[in-house]
C-alpha cells in the first residue's frame, strides 16, 4: 500500500525511522544540539525533571518538536540561551554524519543495509496477530477458514463448499472465543458461497443501537472512544462561552453526559452547550432522537448547563447539507464521528462530500474514532485474513471481560452474560457484512489511521495531537473499567489507540482545518 | 554540574556515530524524566513515550512475527520466524497462516533463542521498536526462531517476578511442538538478553540447570550485575558514556526487594551471597562487554566467576563500544557481535 510512504516521509532519516522516530536528515544536527542543551539544563536538577515529568507531552516520534516543547517549557525557569555554541569541535553535517575523527575510530567496515520495513513490505498491509494460547489448538480451524476463503477468491465453489462444512465441524469442537468467531466467519463464508446475502440494511437502527449499548457495557472500546474524543473536544472548547457539538453518531447519546458534566465543572462555569444529533430514521417513524435529546436536557437541567438539542434524521451522512444545521455566530463547533466514517466508503465520493460539508461547518475540531484495521482492500482474501485476526482479537478481549457470573476481578463493573452475548451478536453482524456483502451493502469498510490520515490531509485537515494527559487518563479509565486485563493504550503519530495486548483495535484522532 | 555534562556529552560524541548518540541520549533524557527521586516511576508517561511496533505476519526482510498470550498469566511472548525462502510475493503463505502444526524441521537443527529485552528491569517491552528491530535481525542472522519475552517490570513487579516469567517462558518454549527440530526432535534453546535481560538469562539458566531443563547456551549482552562495592570502572566512567552510577543504583533499588542491598544474589552473582556453580550443568556462555560501560568490572568479575566454577565461557570485549551499540547497524561492533552470536549458536 503506497500509504506507507507519504510525501512528508521524504527526507526522514531511515535508521531512526525503523526505531519509531521521525527525524528529517537535515534536522539531525539540530536535534543533537537540542538534546545537549536539555542535558545541560537538567544536569543533576531533579526539580526540573519533575516539572518535565508532570507536563504534557505530544507526539514523541517527532523528536525535534518534542525536544523543542521541553526547551520552551523549561526556558522561563532556566536563564540559559536556547542555542548553545557547539563546544565539541566535532562538526556534524546533516546528511553525512561520519566526520574525520569518527572515521579514524570507526572505519565503516560494512555498509548498513537499507532496512525500512515500510518499503520492503511491498504492497501488503501489515498483519498484526495476537494469539491466545487456546488458539494454538485451533490453528487447524484457522487454516481451514483461510483455505475456504482462498477457494472463494479463486471461484472454486466445490472446494469452498467442502471447506466451509469442515470449518463448521471443527468450530464446534473448539472452546470459547475461537469457537464463536470461527462460527461467525464460517456462516458469513457460507452466505457468500450460497449467495444468501443478508438483506440490507441487516437490522433496524433500533436493534443496532441496542446491540451497541450492550457492547458499550461489556468492554471498554466504546467508553474509550467517547472518553478520548471528549478529551479533545474539551481542550478545543477551553475558554469558549458558546459551544456546539455536531454528532454524526448520535445513537442513544451515550457520549454526552460525561462531556456535559465536565463542562459543568469547568472553572469559570459551563458554556452554553448546543448539541445537534444526526441519525438514521427508524422504521416506525418515531422521532427517537428527540427522546434522546429530552433525556440529555433533563441531565443538563440538573447540572445547571444551558442546553439546546436538535435532532436530524438522515439515511446517510452524505445527505447532510450544512445549511440545514442552524450554525450560529460566535459559537465554537466540534464535529464528532464515532464508527461512522467508514460506512461512507461504500459510496464513491461520499467521504469527500461529508468532509466538504464538515469544512463548511468551520469546526474548531473534528474528532474521529474508527476501527484500526484494513477491511476495505480490493482483494477478498486479504480482507478476510485481516478481519479474521481483528475479530479474533476482539472476541478474545471480550472473553476476558469476566465469565458473566458477576463481578469482574480487579474492577468494579459487572458484566452480565446478556451483555456479552449481545456484544458478540453486534460484532458478528460486522463480520457478516465484511465477508458476505459487496458494493453499497458492504458498509463495514474499516481503514487504518494512515489511510484516514491521507484522506483527511488531502482535503485540508491537519492533526490535533492528543497528549500524554489524555493518554494517562485513558489508561486510568481502562484500569477502572477493565481491570487492565490486557487492554493497552498506545500513542501513535499524535493519536491514541486502544488495543488488546500488542494489537491496536480502535483509534481516536482529532483534526482541525489548516 | 552543567559544565561537566557538556564535557561528558562531548566524550560520548567522539566515540559513537551521530545516530547512536542521538538515540541513546534521547533515552537517557527521557529516562531521567521518568525516574522519580522517591523511587517511584512515571509508568504512564513511559508507555506514552515508548515507540512500539505491532507484530506482523507479513514477512519483512524475510522475517515475520506474531504474539502469543497466556491467558492465565497475561504473559506475552513475541515469536519471530524466517519466512520460507520460496515465498511467492504474489500470494503469501506466511501472511495470516501460522505454521503451528509442524516442527521447525525434521532433519536440520534450528536454534531457538529466548530473548529478554533490556531496560534495567524497568523500561521497554517486547514490542518496543528498538527490541523488535533487534530481534528481527537476530532471527535472520541465526536463521532460526527468536522468542522475545514480555516479562513484568519493576518497580511495580520486583524480584523475582522477571525471573519467574523467564522460567515460565523457558518451560513454555520447551513444550511447543512447533519449535522442535532435528533428527532426534527437541527444542534447541538458547537464552539471550541485553542489560537486565542478560541478568535474567543468567538466573533462568541457573534454575534450568537445577531443574534438569536443557539450555544449550547463554548470550549475555552487557548484562546488568553489580554489588555494594564501587569498582574502578564505575568510578572512572561515571557519567561519561550516557550512564551514571546513581542511575544504576536507582534501578537496583527499584528491582531488589525493599531493604535489600546490591550484594543480594540477584545482583552480585559471585558475591557474598552468591551460589557455587561448580559441578552445575550450566550452559556455555558468551558474555559481551562494552569497554565504555561503567558496569564492565562487574561483568568481568562474572566471567571470572564462571571460569573459576569451571564453566565454559567466552568473553567478547569490545573496547570502544558503549551501551546500546547493537541497536543500529552503523558501527563495526555491531557486525562483530553478529558474527560471534552466529558462530555461538551453530557450533
Interface residues (C-beta under 8 A of the other chain):
Chain A: X13 X15 X16 X18 X19 X20 X21 X23 X28 X29 X31 X32 X35 X36 X38 X39 X40 X41 X42 X43 X44 X46 X49 X50 X52 X53 X57 X60 X61 X63 X80 X87 X88 X90 X92 X97 X98 X101 X102 X105 X106 X107 X108 X109 X110 X112 X113 X115 X117 X120 X121 X122 X124 X125 X126 X127 X128 X129 X130 X131 X132 X133 X134 X136 X139 X140 X142 X143 X146 X385 X386 X388 X389 X396 X399 X400 X468 X471 X472 X475 X476 X485 X486 X488 X489 X490 X491 X501 X502 X503 X504
Chain B: X1 X2 X5 X6 X9 X10 X13 X14 X15 X17 X18 X19 X21 X22 X23 X25 X26 X28 X29 X32 X33 X34 X35 X36 X37 X42 X44 X45 X47 X48 X49 X51 X52 X53 X54 X55 X56 X57 X58 X60 X61 X66 X67 X68 X69 X70 X71 X74 X76 X78 X89 X92 X95 X96 X97 X98 X100 X101 X126 X127 X129 X130 X133 X320 X327 X328 X329 X330 X331 X332 X335
